[in-house]
Amino acid sequence: VHSLCRFNMTLMLIVVMIAFVIITKVVSDAYLNHAYDGRESEKRAMRIWKNKIDGSRESNKIIDEYEKRYIELVKKNVVGDENRINWIETLQAIANARNMPSVKYNVSSQKLLEDKTGQHQAQGLRVYRSAMTLDIQMAHEGDLFAIINALEEKAQGLFVVDKCNIEASSVTANSKDNMNAYCELGWYTFKSVESEEK
C-alpha cells in the first residue's frame, strides 16, 4: 500500500510536470507568435511611413522644381502681366546700337485667345495674345536677325514671329536703308483662372 501510494504520488508529479511543460510551451509559443506579429506589424508600419516620407520628399522635389520654373516665367513676364515697355526699350536699344535709320512698331491691345479644345481651361489657364507689327528700314538682312535675336534674349515675354516680308528699297546702294522689312509678331502671356477671378 505504501509503495502504491508512493507510485501514485510519483505518477501525479510526472503528470503535473508534463502539464507544466505543455502549458509553458503553449504560453511560450503564443508569446513568441504575438511578439513576431508585433514585430511584423511594426515593420509594416515603418515601411508605410518610409514610403510616405519618400513620397513626400519626391513631391517636395517636384514642387521645388516646378516652383523655380514658375518663378522664372513670372520674372520673364510670360506668366502674369505683359511688359510692353520692356519690348519697346529692347527695340529702341538694338536700333540705336546698330544705327538703323527707322524702326517703327505698333502693339495692339491684348486679347484673350479662344480656347477651342478646352485645353487651357483644363489646365486652369487663360492665354492672351498681343499682336506687334514692325516696319524696319535697314542696311541688310542682318539687322532684322539682330532685332529678332535681341527680342528673344532681352525682351521679357514669349513671342512668335508670325511672318516677315523683306524687300529691297529703291534707294542707292550706299544708303543705310537698302532694305525694308515688315514683320508681324504675337506676344503671349498666361494667367491662372483663379488669379483673375479674385
C-alpha positions in Angstrom: 0.0 0.0 0.0 2.8 2.3 0.9 4.7 1.7 -2.3 1.4 2.1 -4.3 0.9 5.4 -2.7 4.4 6.5 -3.5 3.9 5.3 -7.1 0.7 7.3 -7.4 2.5 10.4 -6.0 5.4 10.0 -8.4 2.9 9.5 -11.3 1.0 12.5 -10.3 4.1 14.6 -10.0 5.2 13.4 -13.5 1.7 14.3 -14.9 1.9 17.7 -13.2 5.4 18.3 -14.6 4.3 17.2 -18.1 1.2 19.5 -17.9 3.5 22.4 -16.7 5.9 21.8 -19.6 3.0 21.7 -22.1 1.4 24.8 -20.6 4.8 26.6 -20.6 5.4 25.6 -24.3 1.9 26.8 -25.3 2.3 30.1 -23.5 5.8 30.5 -24.8 4.7 29.8 -28.4 1.7 32.2 -28.0 4.1 34.9 -26.7 6.6 34.3 -29.5 3.8 34.4 -32.1 2.4 37.6 -30.5 6.0 39.1 -30.4 6.6 38.1 -34.1 3.2 39.6 -35.2 4.1 42.7 -33.3 7.5 43.0 -35.0 5.9 42.4 -38.4 3.2 45.0 -37.7 5.9 47.4 -36.7 7.9 46.6 -39.8 4.8 47.2 -42.0 4.1 50.5 -40.2 7.8 51.5 -40.7 7.6 50.6 -44.4 4.4 52.6 -44.7 5.9 55.7 -43.0 9.1 55.3 -45.1 7.1 55.2 -48.3 5.1 58.3 -47.1 8.4 60.1 -46.2 10.0 59.1 -49.6 6.8 60.2 -51.4 6.8 63.5 -49.5 10.4 64.1 -50.4 9.7 63.3 -54.1 6.7 65.6 -54.0 8.8 68.4 -52.5 11.4 67.9 -55.2 8.8 68.2 -57.9 7.2 71.2 -56.2 10.6 72.9 -55.9 11.5 72.2 -59.5 8.2 73.5 -60.8 8.2 76.4 -58.4 11.6 77.5 -59.7 10.4 77.2 -63.3 7.2 79.1 -62.5 9.1 81.9 -60.7 11.4 82.2 -63.8 8.3 82.5 -66.1 6.8 85.2 -63.8 10.1 87.1 -63.8 10.2 86.9 -67.6 6.6 88.2 -67.8 5.4 85.0 -69.6 3.1 84.4 -66.6 1.2 87.5 -65.4 1.0 90.9 -67.0 2.8 91.7 -70.2 5.7 94.1 -70.2 5.3 96.3 -73.3 7.8 98.9 -72.1 10.5 96.3 -72.0 9.7 95.2 -75.6 9.9 98.8 -76.8 13.0 99.6 -74.9 14.7 96.5 -76.3 13.7 97.5 -79.9 15.0 101.1 -79.4 18.3 99.9 -77.8 19.1 97.5 -80.7 18.1 100.0 -83.3 20.3 102.7 -81.7 23.2 100.2 -81.3 23.1 99.2 -85.0 22.5 102.8 -86.1 19.4 101.8 -88.0 17.5 104.6 -89.8 14.0 103.6 -88.9 12.3 101.1 -86.7 8.5 101.7 -86.4 6.3 99.4 -84.2 2.7 99.1 -83.2 1.3 96.9 -80.5 -2.4 96.1 -80.5 -4.5 95.7 -77.3 -4.2 92.3 -75.6 -6.8 89.7 -76.5 -7.9 86.5 -74.8 -7.4 83.6 -77.1 -10.4 81.4 -77.8 -10.0 78.0 -76.0 -11.5 75.8 -78.8 -10.3 72.5 -77.4 -10.8 73.3 -73.7 -7.1 72.6 -73.1 -6.5 76.0 -71.4 -9.5 75.6 -69.1 -8.4 72.1 -68.2 -5.0 73.5 -67.1 -6.6 76.4 -65.2 -5.1 78.9 -67.6 -6.2 81.8 -69.8 -3.9 82.6 -72.7 -3.6 86.2 -74.0 -2.0 87.5 -77.2 -0.9 90.9 -78.2 -0.1 91.5 -81.9 3.0 93.6 -82.7 3.9 94.9 -86.2 7.5 96.0 -87.1 8.2 98.3 -90.0 12.0 98.4 -90.4 14.4 100.3 -92.7 17.8 98.6 -92.7 21.1 98.2 -94.4 20.9 94.4 -94.8 19.1 91.3 -93.5 21.5 91.0 -90.6 19.7 94.0 -88.9 16.4 92.1 -88.9 18.1 89.0 -87.4 19.7 91.2 -84.8 16.4 92.6 -83.7 14.7 89.2 -83.5 17.7 87.8 -81.5 17.7 90.8 -79.2 14.0 90.4 -78.5 14.5 86.7 -77.8 17.4 87.3 -75.4 16.4 90.5 -73.7 12.7 91.2 -74.0 10.6 89.8 -71.2 7.9 87.6 -72.6 7.1 84.8 -75.0 6.7 85.8 -78.7 6.4 84.1 -82.1 7.3 85.6 -85.4 4.1 85.1 -87.5 5.5 86.4 -90.7 8.2 88.7 -92.2 8.4 90.3 -95.6 11.7 91.7 -96.8 12.0 94.0 -99.9 14.9 95.9 -101.4 14.3 99.6 -101.3 14.7 101.9 -104.2 17.5 103.9 -102.5 21.1 103.9 -103.7 23.5 101.1 -102.7 25.5 103.4 -100.3 22.5 104.2 -98.2 21.8 102.8 -94.7 18.3 101.8 -95.7 18.8 99.4 -98.6 16.0 97.1 -97.4 12.6 97.3 -95.8 11.1 94.6 -93.6 7.6 94.3 -92.4 7.0 91.7 -89.6 4.1 90.5 -87.5 4.8 89.1 -84.1 2.5 87.5 -81.5 3.3 88.1 -77.8 1.8 85.6 -75.4 1.1 85.8 -71.7 -0.6 83.2 -69.4 -2.7 83.9 -66.4 -4.4 81.5 -64.0 -8.2 81.4 -63.9 -8.1 81.6 -60.1 -6.0 84.8 -60.0 -8.3 86.5 -62.5 -11.4 85.6 -60.6 -10.2 87.1 -57.3 
